[in-house]
């Protein structure tokens, strides 16, 4: 079984019992995130939308690559891979 | 954007003078574009100091990917935030917040800022015009509202 590490940014740690990283099993990114949701249900809601896609204001990195430049949630994982959940940051001065 | 009065428990963002100057340098150099970046540091233990918050130890600038509307919008390069998270982990720090500038606008969060904000981070905003950074204020999201926190050296 492929096991990977998921890194949790500070704004989401309250949904992961304070953990900064969580080990999960998964052959693809989708499976790994679903298994993360089994351990920390509130966390998955912050990462995936109701259609099961990565939310607009979230980026997921596999190693040093943005998932959107790979095969998205279907990207296959290797033993020991590191997934990083990175909040997207946007805004602006006018209203 | 409506903001709520400060809660009973005060929060503080400690930004040492040299880092404030560094940030103001980024903001002025970028004017009239909106500039943005990350704040690395450590959370403050409220039990020891009386006020919860964070101490900033590094201020870095990232690219604003919203080139078309750079005068009134910003989108921080995800790659920059990823690198900041990696560096924080290596050095035993945390990304404690993000900063951005409001050219010719007050240093208050906009509705656009609120829509994309995350709880648990400080949102430091610098109001800037052609001459100088006029105002530097910090905000945190709580229950969907921005609450101001004190910025102190």
gemmi code that builds the backbone of each chain (N, CA, C; Angstrom):
import gemmi

chains = {
    "A": [
        ("UNK", (0.837, -1.193, 0.000), (0.000, 0.000, 0.000), (0.878, 1.252, 0.000)),
        ("UNK", (0.586, 2.159, -0.922), (1.367, 3.397, -1.016), (1.027, 4.338, 0.132)),
        ("UNK", (2.050, 4.747, 0.850), (1.808, 5.692, 1.940), (2.522, 7.007, 1.633)),
        ("UNK", (1.810, 8.102, 1.871), (2.370, 9.427, 1.598), (2.132, 10.334, 2.798)),
        ("UNK", (2.797, 11.488, 2.750), (2.668, 12.455, 3.836), (1.911, 13.681, 3.300)),
        ("UNK", (0.937, 14.158, 4.059), (0.223, 15.378, 3.654), (0.587, 16.492, 4.618)),
        ("UNK", (1.100, 17.598, 4.081), (1.477, 18.743, 4.926), (0.315, 19.728, 5.015)),
        ("UNK", (0.043, 20.126, 6.251), (-1.127, 20.960, 6.537), (-0.659, 22.375, 6.895)),
        ("UNK", (-1.159, 23.413, 6.204), (-0.747, 24.784, 6.549), (-1.436, 25.256, 7.822)),
        ("UNK", (-0.857, 26.256, 8.467), (-1.357, 26.736, 9.760), (-2.869, 27.015, 9.779)),
        ("UNK", (-3.448, 27.668, 8.736), (-4.878, 27.977, 8.832), (-5.792, 26.749, 8.857)),
        ("UNK", (-5.265, 25.580, 8.480), (-6.116, 24.383, 8.452), (-5.819, 23.411, 9.584)),
        ("UNK", (-4.829, 23.740, 10.401), (-4.428, 22.771, 11.436), (-5.503, 22.543, 12.491)),
        ("UNK", (-6.363, 23.550, 12.697), (-7.429, 23.354, 13.691), (-8.402, 22.270, 13.225)),
        ("UNK", (-8.406, 21.981, 11.917), (-9.263, 20.915, 11.390), (-8.530, 19.574, 11.365)),
        ("UNK", (-7.283, 19.557, 11.822), (-6.482, 18.336, 11.797), (-5.907, 18.048, 13.183)),
        ("UNK", (-6.680, 18.422, 14.208), (-6.252, 18.218, 15.599), (-4.867, 18.833, 15.846)),
        ("UNK", (-4.570, 19.932, 15.158), (-3.320, 20.650, 15.377), (-2.117, 20.097, 14.626)),
        ("UNK", (-2.303, 18.998, 13.880), (-1.157, 18.355, 13.217), (-0.658, 19.199, 12.046)),
        ("UNK", (0.679, 19.238, 11.852), (1.226, 19.936, 10.699), (1.481, 18.965, 9.541)),
        ("UNK", (1.492, 17.675, 9.822), (1.515, 16.689, 8.744), (0.800, 15.415, 9.170)),
        ("UNK", (0.203, 14.752, 8.182), (-0.589, 13.555, 8.452), (-0.180, 12.491, 7.437)),
        ("UNK", (0.097, 11.257, 7.893), (0.439, 10.154, 6.986), (-0.848, 9.457, 6.550)),
        ("UNK", (-0.986, 9.237, 5.246), (-2.179, 8.562, 4.726), (-1.777, 7.567, 3.645)),
        ("UNK", (-2.686, 6.620, 3.336), (-2.487, 5.688, 2.231), (-3.231, 6.219, 1.020)),
        ("UNK", (-2.770, 5.865, -0.183), (-3.487, 6.266, -1.395), (-2.649, 6.049, -2.632)),
        ("UNK", (-3.258, 5.443, -3.670), (-2.544, 5.218, -4.925), (-2.591, 6.465, -5.808)),
        ("UNK", (-3.620, 7.306, -5.584), (-3.724, 8.571, -6.321), (-3.922, 9.688, -5.305)),
        ("UNK", (-3.809, 10.936, -5.788), (-4.007, 12.080, -4.895), (-5.437, 12.060, -4.358)),
        ("UNK", (-6.405, 11.723, -5.220), (-7.802, 11.687, -4.784), (-7.983, 10.713, -3.621)),
        ("UNK", (-7.401, 9.496, -3.784), (-7.520, 8.485, -2.714), (-6.868, 8.965, -1.426)),
        ("UNK", (-5.701, 9.571, -1.571), (-4.981, 10.051, -0.379), (-5.804, 11.110, 0.349)),
        ("UNK", (-6.431, 12.032, -0.422), (-7.220, 13.093, 0.221), (-8.485, 12.520, 0.859)),
        ("UNK", (-9.105, 11.536, 0.205), (-10.272, 10.887, 0.807), (-9.888, 10.210, 2.115)),
        ("UNK", (-8.741, 9.551, 2.115), (-8.300, 8.903, 3.357), (-7.948, 9.928, 4.432)),
        ("UNK", (-7.445, 11.073, 3.999), (-7.211, 12.167, 4.945), (-8.548, 12.586, 5.569)),
        ("UNK", (-9.593, 12.620, 4.730), (-10.931, 12.981, 5.196), (-11.497, 11.967, 6.186)),
        ("UNK", (-11.072, 10.699, 6.052), (-11.516, 9.681, 7.017), (-10.958, 9.985, 8.403)),
        ("UNK", (-9.729, 10.518, 8.425), (-9.103, 10.840, 9.716), (-9.582, 12.187, 10.251)),
        ("UNK", (-9.775, 13.155, 9.333), (-10.136, 14.518, 9.749), (-11.208, 15.045, 8.791)),
        ("UNK", (-12.461, 14.762, 9.122), (-13.560, 15.060, 8.194), (-13.622, 16.548, 7.836)),
        ("UNK", (-13.451, 17.426, 8.815), (-13.578, 18.861, 8.565), (-12.532, 19.375, 7.601)),
        ("UNK", (-11.394, 18.720, 7.578), (-10.279, 19.149, 6.737), (-10.608, 18.982, 5.252)),
        ("UNK", (-11.231, 17.857, 4.905), (-11.527, 17.573, 3.504), (-12.467, 18.630, 2.921)),
        ("UNK", (-13.439, 19.081, 3.728), (-14.375, 20.122, 3.276), (-13.662, 21.397, 2.895)),
        ("UNK", (-12.529, 21.660, 3.532), (-11.799, 22.886, 3.245), (-10.965, 22.753, 1.972)),
        ("UNK", (-10.691, 21.514, 1.563), (-9.797, 21.286, 0.427), (-10.580, 20.988, -0.856)),
        ("UNK", (-11.631, 20.178, -0.735), (-12.425, 19.801, -1.913), (-13.806, 20.436, -1.841)),
        ("UNK", (-14.361, 20.757, -3.023), (-15.721, 21.321, -3.042), (-16.746, 20.190, -3.106)),
        ("UNK", (-18.035, 20.568, -3.247), (-19.099, 19.557, -3.198), (-19.053, 18.594, -4.390)),
        ("UNK", (-18.358, 19.008, -5.465), (-18.203, 18.100, -6.625), (-16.966, 17.220, -6.479)),
        ("UNK", (-16.243, 17.418, -5.373), (-15.058, 16.591, -5.150), (-13.817, 17.114, -5.856)),
        ("UNK", (-13.873, 18.366, -6.330), (-12.706, 18.970, -6.986), (-11.978, 19.894, -6.000)),
        ("UNK", (-10.704, 20.171, -6.293), (-9.928, 21.058, -5.421), (-10.555, 22.459, -5.450)),
        ("UNK", (-10.785, 23.028, -4.286), (-11.435, 24.335, -4.184), (-10.638, 25.423, -4.882)),
        ("UNK", (-11.360, 26.502, -5.259), (-10.742, 27.604, -5.999), (-9.588, 28.237, -5.209)),
        ("UNK", (-9.772, 28.378, -3.899), (-8.758, 29.080, -3.114), (-7.796, 28.129, -2.406)),
        ("UNK", (-7.564, 26.963, -3.039), (-6.618, 25.992, -2.500), (-5.718, 25.519, -3.630)),
        ("UNK", (-4.447, 25.350, -3.336), (-3.523, 24.719, -4.273), (-2.946, 23.497, -3.594)),
        ("UNK", (-2.766, 22.419, -4.372), (-2.135, 21.223, -3.827), (-0.852, 20.985, -4.614)),
        ("UNK", (0.222, 20.774, -3.895), (1.506, 20.463, -4.531), (1.873, 19.017, -4.256)),
        ("UNK", (2.378, 18.338, -5.289), (2.975, 17.013, -5.103), (4.477, 17.219, -5.259)),
        ("UNK", (5.233, 16.982, -4.197), (6.646, 17.341, -4.232), (6.725, 18.838, -4.489)),
        ("UNK", (7.402, 19.237, -5.573), (7.539, 20.663, -5.864), (6.643, 21.115, -7.009)),
        ("UNK", (5.711, 20.231, -7.442), (4.879, 20.575, -8.606), (3.434, 20.835, -8.207)),
        ("UNK", (2.871, 21.893, -8.783), (1.458, 22.200, -8.599), (0.651, 21.089, -9.274)),
        ("UNK", (-0.326, 20.568, -8.546), (-1.144, 19.459, -9.054), (-1.811, 19.807, -10.385)),
        ("UNK", (-2.101, 21.108, -10.575), (-2.780, 21.514, -11.813), (-1.868, 21.335, -13.031)),
        ("UNK", (-0.553, 21.231, -12.793), (0.368, 20.981, -13.915), (0.602, 19.495, -14.106)),
        ("UNK", (0.030, 18.670, -13.232), (0.153, 17.212, -13.352), (-1.208, 16.681, -13.819)),
        ("UNK", (-1.601, 15.510, -13.333), (-2.897, 14.954, -13.747), (-3.987, 15.264, -12.732)),
        ("UNK", (-3.856, 16.384, -12.036), (-4.878, 16.763, -11.063), (-5.041, 15.684, -9.999)),
        ("UNK", (-6.279, 15.475, -9.576), (-6.538, 14.516, -8.490), (-6.238, 13.078, -8.916)),
        ("UNK", (-6.154, 12.827, -10.229), (-5.863, 11.467, -10.692), (-4.366, 11.164, -10.719)),
        ("UNK", (-3.536, 12.141, -10.364), (-2.083, 11.928, -10.354), (-1.731, 10.750, -9.449)),
        ("UNK", (-0.899, 9.843, -9.968), (-0.540, 8.649, -9.202), (0.572, 8.977, -8.204)),
        ("UNK", (0.537, 8.295, -7.082), (1.501, 8.565, -6.010), (2.498, 7.424, -5.871)),
        ("UNK", (3.690, 7.760, -5.402), (4.705, 6.757, -5.078), (4.929, 6.778, -3.577)),
        ("UNK", (5.392, 5.657, -3.071), (5.679, 5.542, -1.640), (6.556, 6.714, -1.171)),
        ("UNK", (6.158, 7.358, -0.082), (6.978, 8.432, 0.485), (6.774, 9.802, -0.147)),
        ("UNK", (5.869, 9.906, -1.141), (5.599, 11.227, -1.736), (5.086, 12.199, -0.675)),
        ("UNK", (5.275, 13.479, -0.935), (4.783, 14.502, -0.013), (3.776, 15.391, -0.751)),
        ("UNK", (2.573, 15.474, -0.205), (1.545, 16.377, -0.727), (1.495, 17.588, 0.194)),
        ("UNK", (1.464, 18.788, -0.369), (1.346, 19.998, 0.445), (0.062, 20.725, 0.081)),
        ("UNK", (-0.734, 21.020, 1.078), (-1.932, 21.836, 0.868), (-1.530, 23.289, 1.087)),
        ("UNK", (-1.716, 24.112, 0.060), (-1.275, 25.510, 0.111), (-2.493, 26.415, -0.103)),
        ("UNK", (-2.844, 27.240, 0.886), (-3.967, 28.154, 0.689), (-3.661, 29.128, -0.443)),
        ("UNK", (-4.664, 29.422, -1.263), (-4.479, 30.453, -2.280), (-4.744, 31.804, -1.623)),
        ("UNK", (-3.979, 32.811, -2.042), (-4.098, 34.125, -1.423), (-4.369, 35.153, -2.515)),
        ("UNK", (-5.509, 35.849, -2.380), (-5.897, 36.848, -3.368), (-6.714, 37.925, -2.685)),
        ("UNK", (-6.901, 39.038, -3.375), (-7.707, 40.126, -2.822), (-7.417, 41.399, -3.580)),
        ("UNK", (-7.649, 42.522, -2.908), (-7.365, 43.774, -3.580), (-8.005, 44.961, -2.915)),
        ("UNK", (-7.572, 46.151, -3.325), (-7.960, 47.374, -2.637), (-9.364, 47.858, -2.917)),
        ("UNK", (-9.865, 47.642, -4.137), (-11.160, 48.226, -4.491), (-12.288, 47.304, -4.076)),
        ("UNK", (-13.055, 47.724, -3.089), (-14.202, 46.991, -2.561), (-13.925, 45.523, -2.361)),
    ],
    "B": [
        ("UNK", (-16.196, 47.044, 3.130), (-16.115, 45.848, 3.982), (-16.315, 46.241, 5.432)),
        ("UNK", (-17.339, 45.685, 6.074), (-17.584, 45.975, 7.481), (-16.589, 45.225, 8.348)),
        ("UNK", (-16.167, 45.861, 9.400), (-15.300, 45.179, 10.341), (-15.948, 45.256, 11.710)),
        ("UNK", (-15.518, 44.375, 12.570), (-16.140, 44.264, 13.878), (-15.213, 44.877, 14.910)),
        ("UNK", (-15.741, 45.455, 15.999), (-14.852, 45.987, 17.032), (-13.953, 44.884, 17.600)),
        ("UNK", (-12.840, 45.286, 18.149), (-11.882, 44.309, 18.686), (-12.543, 43.456, 19.768)),
        ("UNK", (-12.241, 42.158, 19.815), (-12.805, 41.299, 20.845), (-12.124, 41.578, 22.179)),
        ("UNK", (-12.616, 40.965, 23.244), (-12.040, 41.230, 24.555), (-10.589, 40.756, 24.633)),
        ("UNK", (-10.289, 39.666, 23.908), (-8.907, 39.173, 23.953), (-8.095, 39.864, 22.857)),
        ("UNK", (-7.150, 40.740, 23.245), (-6.413, 41.489, 22.225), (-5.426, 40.590, 21.475)),
        ("UNK", (-5.186, 40.938, 20.239), (-4.192, 40.209, 19.459), (-3.148, 41.195, 18.982)),
        ("UNK", (-1.936, 40.684, 18.802), (-0.850, 41.577, 18.427), (0.010, 40.922, 17.346)),
        ("UNK", (0.466, 41.735, 16.397), (1.439, 41.290, 15.403), (2.712, 42.068, 15.671)),
        ("UNK", (3.763, 41.366, 16.079), (5.038, 42.033, 16.358), (5.851, 42.084, 15.073)),
        ("UNK", (6.098, 43.304, 14.588), (6.855, 43.501, 13.348), (8.028, 44.417, 13.666)),
        ("UNK", (9.222, 43.849, 13.866), (10.391, 44.667, 14.209), (10.657, 45.740, 13.147)),
        ("UNK", (11.235, 46.868, 13.577), (11.438, 48.022, 12.705), (12.126, 47.712, 11.384)),
        ("UNK", (13.169, 46.877, 11.430), (13.918, 46.587, 10.203), (13.031, 45.846, 9.196)),
        ("UNK", (12.140, 44.991, 9.701), (11.255, 44.243, 8.808), (10.161, 45.148, 8.253)),
        ("UNK", (9.722, 46.095, 9.091), (8.739, 47.073, 8.616), (9.339, 47.892, 7.469)),
        ("UNK", (10.607, 48.301, 7.622), (11.270, 49.056, 6.557), (11.410, 48.231, 5.285)),
        ("UNK", (11.724, 46.950, 5.472), (11.865, 46.056, 4.318), (10.539, 45.966, 3.562)),
        ("UNK", (9.447, 45.784, 4.316), (8.123, 45.663, 3.705), (7.750, 46.968, 2.982)),
        ("UNK", (8.008, 48.101, 3.649), (7.669, 49.383, 3.033), (8.485, 49.603, 1.760)),
        ("UNK", (9.701, 49.076, 1.729), (10.538, 49.151, 0.521), (9.891, 48.400, -0.639)),
        ("UNK", (9.400, 47.190, -0.378), (8.717, 46.403, -1.425), (7.492, 47.157, -1.935)),
        ("UNK", (6.716, 47.700, -0.988), (5.437, 48.334, -1.324), (5.667, 49.594, -2.169)),
        ("UNK", (6.663, 50.416, -1.763), (6.948, 51.657, -2.496), (7.532, 51.364, -3.877)),
        ("UNK", (8.412, 50.364, -3.948), (9.042, 50.022, -5.232), (7.986, 49.529, -6.216)),
        ("UNK", (6.931, 48.893, -5.696), (5.910, 48.335, -6.582), (4.852, 49.326, -7.005)),
        ("UNK", (4.695, 50.431, -6.263), (3.656, 51.413, -6.563), (3.732, 51.846, -8.019)),
        ("UNK", (2.633, 52.007, -8.798), (1.230, 51.944, -8.349), (0.609, 50.544, -8.404)),
        ("UNK", (1.427, 49.522, -8.586), (0.876, 48.160, -8.581), (0.638, 47.695, -7.149)),
        ("UNK", (-0.288, 46.751, -6.989), (-0.423, 46.084, -5.688), (0.711, 45.076, -5.576)),
        ("UNK", (1.366, 45.071, -4.420), (2.423, 44.104, -4.171), (1.963, 43.189, -3.045)),
        ("UNK", (2.594, 42.008, -2.927), (2.115, 41.033, -1.942), (3.240, 40.073, -1.559)),
        ("UNK", (3.049, 39.373, -0.461), (4.065, 38.422, -0.024), (3.678, 37.750, 1.275)),
        ("UNK", (4.670, 37.130, 1.902), (4.408, 36.318, 3.091), (5.131, 36.869, 4.326)),
        ("UNK", (4.593, 36.496, 5.474), (5.199, 36.809, 6.777), (5.537, 35.489, 7.458)),
        ("UNK", (6.815, 35.285, 7.764), (7.213, 34.088, 8.505), (7.516, 34.476, 9.942)),
        ("UNK", (7.281, 33.572, 10.847), (7.588, 33.878, 12.232), (7.111, 32.805, 13.175)),
        ("UNK", (6.747, 33.246, 14.377), (6.321, 32.301, 15.416), (5.067, 32.815, 16.098)),
        ("UNK", (4.137, 31.899, 16.402), (2.977, 32.327, 17.182), (3.428, 32.718, 18.587)),
        ("UNK", (2.729, 33.675, 19.192), (3.039, 34.084, 20.568), (2.187, 33.246, 21.508)),
        ("UNK", (2.811, 32.716, 22.517), (2.093, 31.956, 23.537), (1.368, 32.945, 24.455)),
        ("UNK", (0.026, 32.975, 24.419), (-0.694, 34.001, 25.190), (-0.491, 33.857, 26.695)),
        ("UNK", (-0.170, 32.642, 27.132), (0.026, 32.410, 28.557), (1.213, 33.188, 29.110)),
        ("UNK", (2.210, 33.426, 28.265), (3.439, 34.072, 28.743), (3.425, 35.573, 28.563)),
        ("UNK", (2.764, 36.040, 27.504), (2.878, 37.469, 27.210), (1.585, 38.239, 27.456)),
        ("UNK", (0.484, 37.540, 27.670), (-0.767, 38.251, 27.915), (-1.626, 38.407, 26.683)),
        ("UNK", (-1.014, 38.602, 25.500), (-1.792, 38.757, 24.267), (-1.387, 37.681, 23.259)),
        ("UNK", (-2.369, 37.100, 22.607), (-2.076, 36.118, 21.555), (-1.667, 36.871, 20.289)),
        ("UNK", (-1.034, 36.165, 19.368), (-0.635, 36.797, 18.115), (0.575, 36.111, 17.533)),
        ("UNK", (1.418, 36.885, 16.861), (2.595, 36.307, 16.220), (3.741, 37.313, 16.186)),
        ("UNK", (4.958, 36.770, 16.199), (6.157, 37.579, 16.001), (6.665, 37.302, 14.587)),
        ("UNK", (6.856, 38.354, 13.796), (7.359, 38.185, 12.438), (8.888, 38.182, 12.474)),
        ("UNK", (9.490, 37.186, 11.782), (10.956, 37.133, 11.714), (11.479, 37.310, 10.281)),
        ("UNK", (10.605, 37.103, 9.276), (11.008, 37.287, 7.871), (9.845, 37.871, 7.080)),
        ("UNK", (10.152, 38.835, 6.221), (9.162, 39.391, 5.293), (9.678, 39.141, 3.881)),
        ("UNK", (8.892, 38.443, 3.047), (9.320, 38.177, 1.679), (8.263, 38.658, 0.697)),
        ("UNK", (8.721, 39.008, -0.514), (7.794, 39.437, -1.556), (7.602, 38.332, -2.573)),
        ("UNK", (6.350, 38.111, -2.986), (6.050, 37.146, -4.049), (5.499, 37.879, -5.257)),
        ("UNK", (5.395, 37.187, -6.367), (4.852, 37.824, -7.571), (3.350, 38.011, -7.443)),
        ("UNK", (2.848, 39.135, -7.943), (1.412, 39.322, -8.091), (1.046, 38.809, -9.486)),
        ("UNK", (0.285, 37.693, -9.536), (-0.029, 37.080, -10.833), (-1.148, 37.816, -11.562)),
        ("UNK", (-1.874, 38.699, -10.844), (-2.962, 39.428, -11.499), (-2.399, 40.665, -12.184)),
        ("UNK", (-1.739, 40.438, -13.326), (-1.036, 41.519, -14.020), (-2.025, 42.526, -14.603)),
        ("UNK", (-3.152, 42.030, -15.126), (-4.108, 42.900, -15.806), (-4.723, 43.938, -14.880)),
        ("UNK", (-4.977, 43.533, -13.621), (-5.627, 44.470, -12.690), (-4.720, 44.754, -11.502)),
        ("UNK", (-3.420, 44.854, -11.759), (-2.457, 44.963, -10.659), (-2.616, 46.240, -9.837)),
        ("UNK", (-3.409, 47.212, -10.350), (-3.612, 48.437, -9.560), (-4.605, 48.217, -8.419)),
        ("UNK", (-5.481, 47.251, -8.559), (-6.469, 47.070, -7.488), (-6.787, 45.600, -7.191)),
        ("UNK", (-5.945, 44.684, -7.643), (-6.151, 43.279, -7.323), (-4.792, 42.604, -7.122)),
        ("UNK", (-4.787, 41.553, -6.317), (-3.574, 40.751, -6.284), (-3.932, 39.285, -6.143)),
        ("UNK", (-3.053, 38.478, -6.697), (-3.150, 37.037, -6.555), (-1.716, 36.575, -6.315)),
        ("UNK", (-1.459, 36.131, -5.097), (-0.085, 35.773, -4.736), (0.301, 34.455, -5.410)),
        ("UNK", (1.457, 34.471, -6.058), (1.982, 33.287, -6.750), (2.000, 32.079, -5.790)),
        ("UNK", (1.248, 31.002, -6.098), (1.208, 29.831, -5.208), (2.590, 29.226, -4.960)),
        ("UNK", (3.450, 29.346, -5.983), (4.817, 28.831, -5.873), (5.561, 29.546, -4.732)),
        ("UNK", (5.323, 30.864, -4.596), (5.957, 31.641, -3.526), (5.498, 31.138, -2.157)),
        ("UNK", (4.211, 30.886, -2.050), (3.666, 30.427, -0.774), (4.178, 29.020, -0.443)),
        ("UNK", (4.292, 28.192, -1.476), (4.840, 26.845, -1.283), (6.273, 26.924, -0.763)),
        ("UNK", (7.077, 27.786, -1.413), (8.483, 27.959, -0.979), (8.549, 28.500, 0.455)),
        ("UNK", (7.635, 29.415, 0.770), (7.616, 29.990, 2.122), (7.291, 28.903, 3.148)),
        ("UNK", (6.326, 28.038, 2.840), (5.971, 26.936, 3.746), (7.166, 25.994, 3.945)),
        ("UNK", (7.878, 25.715, 2.839), (9.042, 24.824, 2.902), (10.138, 25.431, 3.788)),
        ("UNK", (10.365, 26.725, 3.577), (11.407, 27.403, 4.359), (11.031, 27.434, 5.837)),
        ("UNK", (9.752, 27.730, 6.111), (9.288, 27.788, 7.491), (9.519, 26.439, 8.172)),
        ("UNK", (9.199, 25.375, 7.465), (9.349, 24.032, 8.044), (10.821, 23.731, 8.339)),
        ("UNK", (11.699, 24.097, 7.380), (13.144, 23.860, 7.557), (13.691, 24.609, 8.752)),
        ("UNK", (13.184, 25.833, 8.961), (13.773, 26.696, 9.993), (12.982, 26.703, 11.289)),
        ("UNK", (12.014, 25.799, 11.401), (11.237, 25.704, 12.637), (10.326, 26.899, 12.852)),
        ("UNK", (9.909, 27.532, 11.741), (9.012, 28.691, 11.820), (7.648, 28.311, 11.255)),
        ("UNK", (6.793, 29.322, 11.103), (5.479, 29.129, 10.502), (5.219, 30.279, 9.545)),
        ("UNK", (4.431, 30.031, 8.510), (3.868, 31.162, 7.779), (2.767, 31.688, 8.688)),
        ("UNK", (2.968, 32.885, 9.256), (1.995, 33.418, 10.222), (1.018, 34.389, 9.561)),
        ("UNK", (1.307, 34.751, 8.306), (0.383, 35.655, 7.638), (0.872, 36.050, 6.262)),
        ("UNK", (0.093, 36.919, 5.635), (0.447, 37.426, 4.317), (0.283, 38.947, 4.349)),
        ("UNK", (0.919, 39.626, 3.410), (0.780, 41.087, 3.337), (0.470, 41.482, 1.906)),
        ("UNK", (-0.205, 42.598, 1.751), (-0.380, 43.179, 0.416), (-0.604, 44.675, 0.545)),
        ("UNK", (-0.459, 45.378, -0.591), (-0.598, 46.837, -0.550), (-1.927, 47.258, -1.166)),
        ("UNK", (-2.421, 48.385, -0.712), (-3.593, 49.042, -1.293), (-3.144, 50.406, -1.817)),
        ("UNK", (-2.754, 50.494, -3.100), (-2.341, 51.788, -3.642), (-3.530, 52.764, -3.648)),
        ("UNK", (-3.334, 53.929, -3.053), (-4.359, 54.983, -3.010), (-5.653, 54.532, -2.333)),
        ("UNK", (-5.577, 53.552, -1.477), (-6.751, 53.092, -0.720), (-6.348, 52.897, 0.740)),
        ("UNK", (-7.311, 53.047, 1.660), (-6.978, 52.838, 3.077), (-6.536, 51.399, 3.351)),
        ("UNK", (-5.846, 51.204, 4.481), (-5.319, 49.877, 4.843), (-6.388, 49.057, 5.567)),
        ("UNK", (-7.577, 49.030, 4.959), (-8.658, 48.224, 5.517), (-9.001, 47.125, 4.534)),
        ("UNK", (-9.399, 45.949, 5.029), (-9.697, 44.850, 4.105), (-10.927, 45.156, 3.259)),
        ("UNK", (-10.878, 44.763, 2.012), (-11.997, 44.948, 1.090), (-12.851, 43.681, 1.088)),
        ("UNK", (-14.001, 43.749, 0.455), (-14.844, 42.557, 0.323), (-14.080, 41.467, -0.452)),
        ("UNK", (-13.307, 41.895, -1.445), (-12.491, 40.947, -2.213), (-11.493, 40.237, -1.296)),
        ("UNK", (-10.931, 41.002, -0.349), (-9.974, 40.403, 0.597), (-10.672, 39.359, 1.468)),
        ("UNK", (-11.882, 39.697, 1.936), (-12.589, 38.811, 2.865), (-12.970, 37.494, 2.192)),
        ("UNK", (-13.402, 37.599, 0.930), (-13.898, 36.413, 0.224), (-12.839, 35.321, 0.148)),
        ("UNK", (-11.564, 35.722, 0.088), (-10.505, 34.733, -0.115), (-9.686, 34.497, 1.149)),
        ("UNK", (-10.108, 35.053, 2.288), (-9.241, 35.004, 3.475), (-9.365, 33.694, 4.260)),
        ("UNK", (-8.321, 33.393, 5.011), (-8.260, 32.182, 5.824), (-8.146, 32.564, 7.288)),
        ("UNK", (-8.853, 31.831, 8.127), (-8.714, 32.066, 9.566), (-7.361, 31.544, 10.031)),
        ("UNK", (-6.781, 32.226, 11.012), (-5.528, 31.744, 11.580), (-4.302, 32.470, 11.050)),
        ("UNK", (-4.482, 33.285, 10.009), (-3.373, 34.075, 9.496), (-3.608, 35.554, 9.785)),
        ("UNK", (-2.516, 36.304, 9.876), (-2.603, 37.760, 9.898), (-2.609, 38.266, 8.463)),
        ("UNK", (-3.465, 39.248, 8.196), (-3.506, 39.905, 6.895), (-3.043, 41.348, 7.100)),
        ("UNK", (-1.781, 41.581, 6.766), (-1.180, 42.898, 6.954), (-1.370, 43.693, 5.666)),
        ("UNK", (-1.940, 44.892, 5.793), (-2.242, 45.712, 4.615), (-1.529, 47.057, 4.730)),
        ("UNK", (-0.856, 47.465, 3.645), (-0.148, 48.751, 3.617), (-0.840, 49.682, 2.634)),
        ("UNK", (-1.266, 50.842, 3.127), (-1.815, 51.863, 2.240), (-0.649, 52.707, 1.725)),
        ("UNK", (-0.588, 52.904, 0.412), (0.582, 53.571, -0.168), (0.140, 54.579, -1.236)),
        ("UNK", (0.846, 55.707, -1.306), (0.682, 56.604, -2.458), (2.060, 56.806, -3.074)),
        ("UNK", (2.170, 57.767, -3.998), (3.426, 57.920, -4.740), (4.597, 58.291, -3.827)),
        ("UNK", (4.292, 58.928, -2.682), (5.375, 59.403, -1.815), (5.803, 58.443, -0.713)),
        ("UNK", (4.806, 57.786, -0.121), (5.137, 57.013, 1.086), (4.068, 55.987, 1.418)),
        ("UNK", (4.464, 55.054, 2.304), (3.480, 54.157, 2.905), (2.796, 54.954, 4.006)),
        ("UNK", (1.482, 55.130, 3.899), (0.742, 56.020, 4.804), (0.213, 55.314, 6.039)),
        ("UNK", (-0.007, 54.020, 5.927), (-0.684, 53.317, 7.009), (-0.373, 51.827, 6.881)),
        ("UNK", (-0.190, 51.181, 8.039), (0.074, 49.741, 8.044), (-0.804, 49.141, 9.136)),
        ("UNK", (-1.793, 48.327, 8.735), (-2.708, 47.748, 9.719), (-2.850, 46.256, 9.464)),
        ("UNK", (-3.147, 45.519, 10.524), (-3.222, 44.060, 10.403), (-4.580, 43.550, 10.875)),
        ("UNK", (-5.063, 42.523, 10.197), (-6.404, 41.996, 10.424), (-6.376, 40.477, 10.461)),
        ("UNK", (-7.348, 39.924, 11.164), (-7.525, 38.460, 11.185), (-8.986, 38.149, 10.970)),
        ("UNK", (-9.223, 37.051, 10.303), (-10.597, 36.617, 10.061), (-11.058, 35.769, 11.241)),
        ("UNK", (-12.265, 36.068, 11.763), (-12.870, 35.238, 12.808), (-14.365, 35.182, 12.552)),
        ("UNK", (-14.886, 34.004, 12.369), (-16.318, 33.806, 12.068), (-16.774, 34.661, 10.894)),
        ("UNK", (-15.914, 34.787, 9.885), (-16.306, 35.505, 8.681), (-16.110, 37.017, 8.749)),
        ("UNK", (-15.610, 37.528, 9.875), (-15.371, 38.964, 10.029), (-13.882, 39.226, 10.180)),
        ("UNK", (-13.458, 40.387, 9.685), (-12.090, 40.806, 9.944), (-12.032, 41.590, 11.250)),
        ("UNK", (-11.095, 41.204, 12.120), (-10.891, 41.903, 13.383), (-9.485, 42.488, 13.348)),
        ("UNK", (-9.359, 43.758, 13.753), (-8.043, 44.374, 13.705), (-7.177, 43.882, 14.853)),
        ("UNK", (-5.898, 43.724, 14.597), (-4.944, 43.400, 15.657), (-3.894, 44.494, 15.678)),
        ("UNK", (-3.288, 44.691, 16.833), (-2.309, 45.752, 16.981), (-0.997, 45.368, 16.307)),
        ("UNK", (-0.410, 46.304, 15.555), (0.922, 46.097, 14.983), (1.908, 46.842, 15.851)),
        ("UNK", (2.886, 46.100, 16.381), (3.850, 46.664, 17.341), (5.261, 46.249, 16.921)),
        ("UNK", (6.273, 47.077, 17.195), (7.655, 46.666, 16.867), (8.099, 45.455, 17.694)),
    ],
}
model = gemmi.Model(1)
for chain_id, residues in chains.items():
    chain = gemmi.Chain(chain_id)
    for i, (resn, *xyz) in enumerate(residues, 1):
        res = gemmi.Residue()
        res.name, res.seqid = resn, gemmi.SeqId(i, " ")
        for name, pos in zip(("N", "CA", "C"), xyz):
            atom = gemmi.Atom()
            atom.name, atom.element = name, gemmi.Element(name[0])
            atom.pos, atom.b_iso = gemmi.Position(*pos), 0.0
            res.add_atom(atom)
        chain.add_residue(res)
    model.add_chain(chain)
structure = gemmi.Structure()
structure.add_model(model)
structure.setup_entities()
